[in-house]
Amino acid sequence: MRDTGVLEAVRALLCADPELADRDQLGELIRHARKVRGFVDAADVRFSRRSRELANAGACESPTAVLMDEGRRSGREAKAAQDRDRVCEEFGGFEDALAAGDVSGDHLDVLARLTRNLPDGVASEVRAEVHDLLTSAANEYVSQFERSTKERIDRIKSVHAPEAESAELDRQRRESKMKRWTDKASGMKMTLLSLDPLRDAVLHGAIDAQLARLRQNPANAKVQFAQLQLDALVAAVSAAVPGRRIPEITIHVDHESLCHDRHERTMCETSDGTQLPVSTVQRLCCEAIVGAVVVDPDGAIRELCAEQRTANRAQRRALGAMYRTCGHPHCEVGFDHCRIHHIVWWSKGGKTALPNLIPLCETHHHLVHEGGWQLTMTPDRVATWIRPDGAVWWQGSSHDRLPPNSPSPPVRARGRPPDRAAR
């Protein structure tokens, strides 16, 4: 095995004292640890591969048994090493990237899971895109890589079997179920729902509408969010009586797909980014009110609006077309659970207009109000997060949902230590 910088990283870690490190020094140590971890994970891949070769020759037990016995690893970890071995053999370049610490074992786990049992034609085309997959893995968080890779595979599947998406949704609908029981130890009533994406969107659309109403009540200011969610669920069920308006769901779909069919850069998804078949959405739109939002190629939306304190319904829809999640670069909290934050605070003269609005979850909304952090944003929605000590912590595009005609995939840039000249 060759040295990919791991010796230097090990020496740096041995000489380090994390308890005395500042933020920049701590980041450097974490990057050294990432390199060492990647090297060890790559070594496990090679151990698994060699033990498999020996086992095939009758000179060794199974790779799982070797890693469990000699490495004191769990069966799950040993199985993961074998799956990573398969990925490294099928997708050239990933093994070297893992050994260098450029990608993580978790990235390989995602690729292993999403490419398992693919039809031969689909698998071949996915492997042909190894360069793009490697670039994505090196620049995306694991959750982002999982989403972009799934979208890539779904696009390839749609070419090979256009009816596959609808068949998958039909399968999910058939397998949806509800189970109710009483936990004997606590006496709590338990309900388990397994829903297809559309019925899930309808249910949570109703819950979120009730949740917004409850949060506007000053009496609920100190009620825990989890309890408000439960109250909203009960209220949504109670409100579902004849004559009441049916719950609203929002589906983000580009014009070409809606009017024609799926294409290379199709967007057709629920508010949380769950992909839907274009044909199903076209059918739903026969009985729906369709609202249009014109999106620039960079993913930004421009709007003139009247003066008001809170974002109106149209503005929330427009922001939802740009953001799947909280505008913080490391956050995965869904848009529907975020507050709409004024970049220039309302109390300081900020306008309730789209260029001044961004969704933030409770944690990160608190960060920029009570936590001492500063958040700025340019008209093209490039956000800058500044720590309480005045250092620029992160800068990049704030939104994570781009339209099909955008020059790059919908990936929010990874946070990295800022350029020192920018401080």
C-alpha positions, -999 to +999 in steps of 0.1 A: +000+000+000+014+034-010+016+065+012-012+090+002-001+115+028-013+093+057+021+092+074+022+130+076-014+130+089-007+104+116+024+124+127+003+156+129-024+138+150+002+123+174+017+158+180-016+176+183-034+187+214-071+192+204-079+208+237-058+238+229-067+241+192-086+271+178-112+267+151-088+266+122-064+243+139-092+220+149-104+219+112-069+209+101-068+181+126-102+168+115-089+168+079-059+148+090-082+123+108-103+121+076-073+111+056-063+084+081-099+071+082-100+069+044-067+050+043-080+025+068-113+021+050-094+015+018-072-011+035-104-029+046-115-030+010-083-047+000-084-071+030-119-081+020-109-086-017-079-108-008-098-129+017-124-135-010-097-147-033-083-170-007-117-183+002-124-191-034-092-211-034-102-229-002-074-214+018-095-190+040-128-185+056-153-159+042-143-122+041-171-115+067-156-141+091-121-128+086-130-092+093-152-101+123-126-125+138-094-106+132-107-070+131-132-074+159-158-058+135-195-063+136-212-083+109-227-051+095-192-035+092-178-065+076-206-066+051-200-029+043-164-036+035-175-063+009-200-039-006-173-012-008-150-037-025-177-043-052-181-005-057-143+000-061-141-028-087-171-015-107-163+022-104-127+029-111-111+057-092-132+054-060-106+032-042-078+057-047-101+086-037-111+067-006-074+060+003-066+097-002-095+108+020-112+126-009-144+106-004-156+087+026-167+052+032-202+065+037-202+078+000-193+043-011-220+028+010-246+050-007-233+040-041-233+003-031-269+005-019-283+025-049-265+003-075-274-031-060-295-053-082-298-028-111-307-042-145-276-048-167-284-020-191-290+005-164-259-006-144-237-003-174-248+033-180-244+042-144-208+028-144-201+049-176-208+080-155-181+072-130-162+104-135-192+125-127-201+103-097-166+107-084-167+144-088-200+146-070-188+124-041-157+145-037-177+177-035-210+167-018-221+157+017-233+122+019-270+132+020-265+154-011-246+126-029-273+101-021-300+125-036-280+134-067-270+098-074-306+086-070-317+113-094-290+102-118-301+066-116-338+074-119-330+094-151-312+065-166-340+041-156-366+063-172-348+060-205-346+022-203-381+017-189-403+048-191-431+030-172-409+020-143-416+052-123-453+048-124-450+011-116-428+020-086-454+044-073-482+018-078-461-007-058-456+019-030-493+026-029-502-011-027-477-016+001-489+014+021-504+004+054-513+015+089-507-005+121-520+005+155-512-012+189-507-005+226-472-006+241-476-029+271-448-014+291-458+023+288-495+020+279-488+045+251-509+041+219-487+035+189-496+041+153-472+032+124-479+046+089-462+035+058-473+058+029-465+063-007-450+098-015-483+113-027-505+103+003-476+113+026-475+147+010-513+151+014-512+141+051-483+164+060-497+192+039-527+191+063-506+188+094-483+217+083-513+239+077-526+232+112-491+236+126-487+271+111-520+281+127-510+268+161-476+286+160-493+319+154-512+316+187-492+334+215-505+309+240-483+282+223-451+303+225-436+280+251-450+247+239-424+223+226-423+219+189-428+181+191-461+186+211-473+212+186-467+187+158-489+161+176-516+187+183-515+197+146-519+160+136-550+157+157-564+190+145-558+180+108-577+147+114-605+165+132-608+190+104-612+163+078-650+164+076-673+168+046-674+203+032-639+213+044-612+223+019-590+194+009-553+196+020-530+213-004-498+198-017-471+216-037-453+198-065-423+214-083-423+205-119-407+222-149-429+234-177-415+211-204-421+180-183-456+191-172-467+198-208-447+171-226-427+144-209-396+137-189-363+149-203-326+149-193-330+177-167-365+170-155-376+184-121-407+167-107-407+164-070-426+172-037-415+200-014-390+178+004-373+166-028-390+132-032-391+124-069-425+117-086-434+102-119-442+129-145-471+110-158-487+109-123-483+146-118-497+153-153-528+133-142-531+151-109-529+185-126-561+177-145-580+185-113-555+209-097-549+247-098-515+251-113-495+282-103-465+292-124-432+305-110-406+318-135-371+308-123-338+322-136-311+298-149-292+303-116-322+292-096-331+326-082-366+341-084-373+378-087-405+394-073-420+427-064-442+426-033-462+448-011-451+457+024-460+432+051-444+417+082-445+380+073-440+362+040-472+358+022-484+326+006-470+334-028-436+342-013-434+310+006-442+291-026-415+309-044-390+302-016-401+266-017-392+264-053-356+274-044-351+255-011-357+219-002-342+226+032-331+252+057-307+278+041-278+268+064-253+248+043-251+219+067-288+216+076-312+190+064-344+203+081-371+204+055-384+237+041-419+232+055-405+231+091-385+264+087-392+300+095-388+327+069-360+349+080-353+385+070-317+389+060-319+426+069-341+423+099-376+438+098-367+457+130-338+473+111-358+483+080-355+451+061-383+445+035-405+415+032-393+408-004-378+377-019-343+390-022-344+396+016-359+363+026-344+329+034-358+298+052-341+289+084-349+261+109-354+269+146-318+262+155-302+283+128-328+310+131-318+313+167-281+313+156-285+345+137-307+363+162-296+352+197-264+333+187-243+363+175-238+350+140-243+373+110-259+363+077-257+383+046-270+375+011-264+390-024-293+395-049-282+363-067-286+345-033-249+340-025-250+337+013-221+345+037-222+332+073-199+351+097-190+337+131-195+358+163-157+364+163-160+381+129-144+353+108-161+344+075-171+308+081-189+299+048-198+315+015-217+301-014-251+297-031-278+294-004-304+275-023-304+238-031-331+234-057-322+245-092-343+244-123-337+220-152-320+246-174-294+255-148-258+250-157-251+228-127-270+202-107-289+212-075-260+209-051-253+233-023-216+239-021-198+221+008-186+242+036-148+247+036-124+268+056-127+303+041-099+319+022-078+338+047-077+369+024-115+371+029-113+376+066 
